[in-house]
């Protein structure tokens, strides 16, 4: 699907962009991979690692709609990964988070339509479901923009979808690198916010492969959610540092006990497939799709009313050995 195609990744120097580039280069022969981001040092460093002839590095900010349109010329697929993601930073600098995560999302949408991009997938987060912090609220707004964008395209070919998943074991913002950093610094206790706290966990590679597959299965307007395992944070800490005691520090501002990926209020729109869920758009004007059947022939069924997929009621849980294998894989 990606052979001889032009692909653009916003925020492409991040953890996702690097892993995505690595996987695409190993499995396909793209015409161009365009890394669009605002940090020249990160682009320089990534360019030392990925210097294939198909690689292009564009300095630009998603806040700059004109630059986005220049970068998307002749692009077939876009992955929108750029975002301000740090919860406390977003609380302290709310308007800056809004400019990047909401205004930037709209700029990506308008550029993709103007340049007649084929398909766009925006990366979301479990924090966008029933958000209680500003970061989650901006990502919910971004999700709504990308879903609704399918009603803006008219007869043009561009289609938009969203992928939502939980904590990525290999990303820089994950709790796992934080725990490992504390261990390397010689801490005597591992800080735990609450003994009952749970999180969804997914490897970076699995996250990238899920996004790649959704380019094949998407109609346009879906929010795709993978079925992934959960873990208690206490158990994660025991797996990583079995000999260190825990210190309960309390839930931080803007933090939940359990993260949600399919809210109960969206249960009437939620389809369950073999290995993932789909939240269908609530409004379809331009294109009427049968979301119970994916583009690649997968069949889904609507969940029961009131169904909620959260990290606390998950059916799949990680053991110590399993999470250590995930970490080693990264």
QUISUL-V10104 format. One line per field, one symbol per residue. phi: phi as a letter, one per 40 degrees, with the letter a starting at -180 (. if undefined). A space follows every 10 residues. Layout:
phi: ???
//
This chain:
phi: .bcgbbbbbc gcccdcdccc cdccccbbbc cabbcbabbc cccccccccb bccccbbbci bccbcccccc ccdgccbbbc bcacbcdccc ccbccccccc cbcccccccc cccccfccbb bbcbaccccf cbbcdccccc ccdcccccdc cccgccccbb abbbaccccb ccccccdccc cccccgcbac cbcacccbac bacccccccc cdccccccch hcbcbccbcb accccccccc bcbbcbbcbg ccdgbbcbcb bbcccbccbc bbbcbabbcc ccbbbcbcbc ccbccbgcbb bcccdgcbbb ccbccbbccc cccccccccc
//
